[in-house]
Amino acid sequence: MAPRNVSSQGRSFPPRWGNFVAATVFITLAAVLGPAEAGGSSDAFPRQDLIRALKHLEQTLGFRRTKSFSRLSNKSAASYRCYYTGKLELPESYLGLQLKQGTKDGCALDPEKYDFFFYPIEAVGNGKSPVTASLQRGSTERLLAVVAHEDFHATAEKLPATITEPASTLVGLLAAGEWARQQLGADSEVYRNLSREPALYLRKAELVSRYHAKLGRVYAAARSGEISRAEAITQKEKLFLEIQGECQAIAPAPKSFNRCLSADNNAGLAFDMTYAKYYPLMYELYLACGQDVKGTVRATKGALAARSEPEALRRLRNLLSEAESNSPHLSERPPGRLD
């Protein structure tokens, strides 16, 4: 499917409006960064004070200053979106998904024709996003990760989502953990939870990439006539059941993101692939930087100063190569890493 003009930072979302009157289906599913299925830590730290302190830390780490999250909103979500694709179509990222504006009640799409998911967006990285009601109600871990993730987008706004999303995911988790360490202490529950999240997300990223490749081969076989459409649908159903079983086995359950797919279909898998494809490379850079948060942010910013995704990837791999011989961390398997 040809890529659609969909911006990850909420700056441009021209939908491709369709004529979908066959059925109206309402679903509520979490997107990549959650909400986590297990409740996070209780929050005794006032939300606005927390955000101000986090933004101060972001400045010391080298984030670009933004006006996001400076006010509260009584709206449950910043926007309601319906991402969708064909039953045997699997785009490489959410840039290949079609987009239809939804409402607070859900999406009007025909589930017999399309794979889709309803995304009530809690925050967008447009530089002026408020703290929505759903984000206010979430755990401390999730709030920290979402704010840092979206704020880092302002630092890496010129490249495609396939490179900026995994970078923002890792940096957001690291910044959230560093805030918790400094403000709440290394023995705090919030810090202990967040310190595990980068490695847990690595497990999810590897799972998403592996099954994206498997399903891509099934759909290619159907297009070539090697297997029938019915057989492709049967294999698809089996593989999505396997994904559900494997993602539920990721333990402990993350507190800031959902360990399973945004939706158990092609739309959810393609959406998550945007964040997953290059996350392992970003994580290797983190190890190469000695798991130092500020050093990782600095190296990531340097790579993302490139003018294109291929150039950014070359910079990342060069940084990794330069550090490899000097960093003992690269020889260590991260906690929970899948082989």
C-alpha positions as CSV (number, residue, x, y, z in Angstrom):
1,M,0.0,0.0,0.0
2,A,1.3,3.4,-0.8
3,P,2.3,5.5,2.2
4,R,-0.3,8.1,3.4
5,N,0.6,11.5,4.7
6,V,0.4,10.9,8.4
7,S,2.6,12.7,10.8
8,S,3.6,11.1,14.1
9,Q,3.8,14.4,15.9
10,G,0.2,15.5,15.3
11,R,1.1,18.2,12.9
12,S,-0.6,16.9,9.7
13,F,-3.2,14.2,9.6
14,P,-5.1,14.6,6.3
15,P,-7.5,11.6,6.4
16,R,-8.5,9.6,3.4
17,W,-12.2,9.7,3.8
18,G,-14.0,6.6,2.7
19,N,-17.6,5.6,2.2
20,F,-18.0,3.2,5.1
21,V,-21.7,2.6,5.8
22,A,-21.9,-1.2,5.9
23,A,-21.4,-1.4,9.7
24,T,-20.5,0.7,12.7
25,V,-18.1,-1.0,15.1
26,F,-17.0,0.6,18.4
27,I,-13.8,-0.6,20.0
28,T,-11.5,0.9,22.7
29,L,-7.9,-0.1,22.5
30,A,-4.7,1.3,23.8
31,A,-2.0,2.5,21.4
32,V,1.7,1.8,21.6
33,L,2.5,3.6,24.8
34,G,-0.4,2.2,26.8
35,P,-2.2,2.4,28.9
36,A,-0.4,-0.4,30.6
37,E,-2.7,-3.2,31.4
38,A,-1.6,-3.4,35.0
39,G,-2.1,-0.4,37.2
40,G,0.9,1.7,37.9
41,S,2.1,3.3,41.1
42,S,-0.1,5.6,43.1
43,D,0.6,9.2,42.6
44,A,1.2,11.5,45.6
45,F,3.2,14.0,43.5
46,P,0.9,16.8,42.0
47,R,0.7,16.4,38.3
48,Q,1.7,19.9,37.3
49,D,4.6,19.9,39.7
50,L,5.8,16.6,38.4
51,I,5.6,17.9,34.8
52,R,7.5,21.1,35.6
53,A,10.3,19.0,37.3
54,L,10.4,16.6,34.4
55,K,10.7,19.5,31.9
56,H,13.6,20.9,34.0
57,L,15.3,17.6,33.7
58,E,14.6,17.5,29.9
59,Q,16.5,20.8,29.6
60,T,19.5,19.4,31.3
61,L,19.4,16.4,29.0
62,G,19.3,18.6,25.9
63,F,15.7,18.5,24.9
64,R,14.3,21.4,22.9
65,R,11.9,23.5,25.1
66,T,8.2,23.0,24.3
67,K,4.9,24.5,25.6
68,S,3.2,21.0,25.7
69,F,1.6,19.9,29.0
70,S,1.6,23.3,30.5
71,R,-2.2,23.2,31.1
72,L,-4.8,20.8,32.1
73,S,-7.8,19.8,29.9
74,N,-11.1,18.1,30.9
75,K,-11.2,16.3,27.5
76,S,-10.6,12.6,27.7
77,A,-8.4,12.6,24.6
78,A,-6.7,15.1,22.3
79,S,-8.1,13.5,19.2
80,Y,-9.9,10.4,18.0
81,R,-8.5,8.5,15.1
82,C,-9.3,5.3,13.2
83,Y,-6.3,3.7,11.5
84,Y,-7.2,0.9,9.0
85,T,-6.0,-1.3,6.2
86,G,-7.0,-4.3,4.2
87,K,-7.5,-7.8,5.6
88,L,-4.4,-9.1,3.8
89,E,-2.4,-5.9,3.7
90,L,0.4,-5.2,6.2
91,P,2.1,-1.8,5.8
92,E,5.6,-1.3,7.0
93,S,4.5,1.4,9.5
94,Y,1.6,3.6,10.4
95,L,2.6,5.8,7.5
96,G,1.1,3.2,5.3
97,L,-2.2,2.9,7.2
98,Q,-5.2,4.8,6.0
99,L,-6.8,7.3,8.5
100,K,-10.4,8.2,9.2
101,Q,-11.4,10.7,11.9
102,G,-13.4,9.0,14.7
103,T,-15.5,10.4,17.5
104,K,-15.5,9.7,21.3
105,D,-17.8,6.8,20.5
106,G,-15.5,5.0,18.1
107,C,-15.1,4.2,14.4
108,A,-17.6,3.6,11.6
109,L,-15.9,1.0,9.6
110,D,-16.8,-2.4,8.1
111,P,-14.9,-5.1,10.0
112,E,-15.5,-7.6,7.1
113,K,-13.5,-5.3,4.8
114,Y,-10.9,-3.7,7.0
115,D,-8.5,-4.3,9.9
116,F,-8.7,-1.2,12.1
117,F,-8.3,0.2,15.6
118,F,-9.7,3.1,17.5
119,Y,-7.1,5.4,19.0
120,P,-8.2,8.0,21.5
121,I,-4.9,10.0,21.6
122,E,-3.9,11.2,25.1
123,A,-1.2,13.5,23.8
124,V,0.5,14.7,20.6
125,G,3.9,16.2,20.1
126,N,2.8,19.4,18.5
127,G,4.4,21.7,21.1
128,K,1.1,22.7,22.7
129,S,-0.6,19.6,23.8
130,P,-2.5,19.8,27.2
131,V,-2.6,17.2,29.9
132,T,-5.8,15.3,28.9
133,A,-8.1,13.8,31.5
134,S,-7.1,10.3,30.7
135,L,-3.4,11.1,31.1
136,Q,-4.2,12.8,34.4
137,R,-5.8,9.6,35.6
138,G,-3.0,7.4,34.5
139,S,0.0,6.1,36.6
140,T,3.0,8.2,37.4
141,E,5.1,6.0,35.2
142,R,2.9,6.4,32.2
143,L,2.6,10.2,32.6
144,L,6.3,10.6,32.8
145,A,7.0,8.4,29.8
146,V,4.3,10.0,27.6
147,V,5.4,13.6,28.4
148,A,9.1,12.9,27.8
149,H,8.3,10.9,24.6
150,E,6.2,13.7,23.1
151,D,8.6,16.4,24.2
152,F,11.6,14.7,22.6
153,H,9.7,14.7,19.2
154,A,10.4,18.5,19.1
155,T,14.1,17.6,19.2
156,A,13.7,15.2,16.3
157,E,10.9,16.5,14.2
158,K,12.4,16.5,10.6
159,L,12.8,12.8,10.0
160,P,10.2,10.1,9.2
161,A,8.3,8.5,12.1
162,T,10.0,5.1,11.5
163,I,13.2,6.6,13.0
164,T,11.8,9.3,15.4
165,E,9.3,7.1,17.1
166,P,11.7,4.4,18.4
167,A,14.2,7.2,19.3
168,S,11.5,9.1,21.3
169,T,10.3,5.8,22.9
170,L,13.7,4.9,24.3
171,V,14.6,8.5,25.3
172,G,11.2,9.0,26.8
173,L,11.6,5.9,29.0
174,L,15.1,6.8,30.0
175,A,14.2,10.4,30.9
176,A,11.2,9.2,32.9
177,G,13.4,6.8,34.8
178,E,16.0,9.4,35.5
179,W,13.4,11.8,36.9
180,A,12.1,9.1,39.2
181,R,15.7,8.3,40.4
182,Q,16.5,11.9,41.1
183,Q,13.1,13.0,42.6
184,L,11.9,9.8,44.3
185,G,15.0,7.8,44.9
186,A,16.5,4.6,43.5
187,D,14.6,2.6,46.0
188,S,11.2,4.0,45.0
189,E,8.6,1.8,43.3
190,V,8.3,4.2,40.4
191,Y,12.0,4.1,39.7
192,R,12.2,0.4,40.0
193,N,9.3,0.0,37.6
194,L,10.7,2.5,35.1
195,S,14.2,1.1,35.2
196,R,12.9,-2.1,33.7
197,E,10.8,-0.5,30.9
198,P,13.5,0.0,28.2
199,A,14.5,-3.7,28.3
200,L,10.8,-4.8,28.4
201,Y,10.1,-2.6,25.4
202,L,13.0,-4.3,23.6
203,R,11.2,-7.7,24.1
204,K,8.0,-6.2,22.6
205,A,9.9,-4.6,19.7
206,E,11.6,-7.9,18.8
207,L,8.3,-9.8,19.0
208,V,6.5,-7.2,16.8
209,S,9.3,-7.3,14.1
210,R,9.4,-11.1,14.1
211,Y,5.6,-11.5,13.5
212,H,5.5,-8.6,11.1
213,A,7.9,-10.6,8.9
214,K,6.0,-13.8,9.3
215,L,2.6,-12.3,8.3
216,G,4.3,-10.4,5.5
217,R,5.4,-13.7,4.0
218,V,1.8,-15.2,4.3
219,Y,0.3,-12.2,2.5
220,A,2.9,-12.3,-0.2
221,A,2.2,-16.0,-0.8
222,A,-1.5,-15.1,-1.1
223,R,-0.8,-12.3,-3.6
224,S,1.3,-14.6,-5.7
225,G,-1.3,-17.4,-5.7
226,E,0.9,-19.8,-3.8
227,I,-1.8,-20.1,-1.2
228,S,-5.5,-19.3,-1.3
229,R,-7.1,-16.3,0.5
230,A,-8.9,-18.7,2.8
231,E,-5.6,-20.3,3.8
232,A,-4.0,-16.9,4.3
233,I,-6.8,-15.9,6.6
234,T,-6.4,-19.1,8.6
235,Q,-2.7,-18.6,9.0
236,K,-3.3,-15.0,9.9
237,E,-5.6,-16.0,12.7
238,K,-3.2,-18.5,14.1
239,L,-0.3,-16.1,14.1
240,F,-2.2,-13.4,15.9
241,L,-3.2,-15.9,18.6
242,E,0.5,-16.7,18.9
243,I,1.4,-13.0,19.2
244,Q,-1.2,-12.6,22.0
245,G,0.3,-15.5,23.9
246,E,3.9,-14.3,23.6
247,C,3.2,-10.7,24.5
248,Q,1.3,-11.7,27.6
249,A,4.4,-13.7,28.7
250,I,6.5,-10.5,28.8
251,A,7.0,-10.1,32.5
252,P,6.8,-8.2,34.7
253,A,4.0,-6.3,33.1
254,P,5.1,-2.9,32.0
255,K,3.7,0.1,33.8
256,S,4.1,2.8,31.1
257,F,3.1,1.0,27.9
258,N,1.0,-1.9,26.7
259,R,3.1,-5.1,26.3
260,C,0.6,-6.3,23.6
261,L,-0.4,-4.9,20.2
262,S,-2.4,-1.7,19.7
263,A,-5.0,-4.0,18.1
264,D,-4.8,-7.7,17.3
265,N,-4.9,-7.2,13.5
266,N,-2.9,-5.8,10.6
267,A,-3.6,-2.2,11.6
268,G,-2.3,-2.7,15.1
269,L,0.8,-4.6,14.0
270,A,1.7,-2.0,11.3
271,F,1.2,0.8,13.9
272,D,3.5,-0.9,16.4
273,M,6.1,-1.7,13.8
274,T,6.7,2.0,13.4
275,Y,8.1,2.0,17.0
276,A,9.6,-1.4,16.9
277,K,11.7,-1.7,13.7
278,Y,14.7,0.4,14.9
279,Y,14.2,0.2,18.6
280,P,16.8,-2.6,19.1
281,L,19.4,-0.4,17.3
282,M,18.6,2.5,19.6
283,Y,18.9,0.1,22.6
284,E,22.3,-1.0,21.5
285,L,23.4,2.6,21.3
286,Y,22.2,3.0,24.9
287,L,24.3,0.1,25.9
288,A,27.3,1.5,24.0
289,C,26.9,4.7,25.9
290,G,27.4,2.7,29.1
291,Q,23.6,3.0,29.9
292,D,24.2,6.7,30.6
293,V,21.1,8.7,30.0
294,K,22.6,12.0,29.1
295,G,25.2,10.4,26.9
296,T,22.5,8.4,25.1
297,V,20.3,11.5,24.5
298,R,23.3,13.4,23.2
299,A,24.3,10.5,20.8
300,T,20.7,10.1,19.7
301,K,20.3,13.8,19.0
302,G,23.5,13.7,16.9
303,A,22.2,10.9,14.8
304,L,18.8,12.5,14.3
305,A,20.3,15.7,13.1
306,A,20.6,13.9,9.8
307,R,18.6,15.0,6.8
308,S,17.2,11.5,5.9
309,E,16.4,8.2,7.6
310,P,19.3,6.4,5.8
311,E,21.7,9.1,6.9
312,A,20.4,8.9,10.5
313,L,20.8,5.1,10.4
314,R,24.4,5.4,9.1
315,R,25.2,7.8,11.9
316,L,23.7,5.5,14.5
317,R,25.7,2.5,13.2
318,N,28.9,4.6,13.1
319,L,28.4,5.7,16.7
320,L,27.8,2.1,17.6
321,S,30.8,0.9,15.8
322,E,33.0,3.5,17.4
323,A,31.9,2.6,20.9
324,E,31.8,-1.2,20.4
325,S,35.5,-1.9,21.0
326,N,35.6,0.3,24.1
327,S,32.3,-0.6,25.8
328,P,31.9,-3.8,27.9
329,H,28.2,-3.2,28.0
330,L,27.7,-4.3,24.4
331,S,28.8,-7.8,25.3
332,E,26.2,-8.0,28.1
333,R,22.7,-9.4,27.3
334,P,20.1,-6.9,28.6
335,P,17.6,-8.2,31.1
336,G,14.8,-10.0,29.4
337,R,16.4,-10.0,26.0
338,L,14.9,-12.5,23.6
339,D,17.3,-14.5,21.5
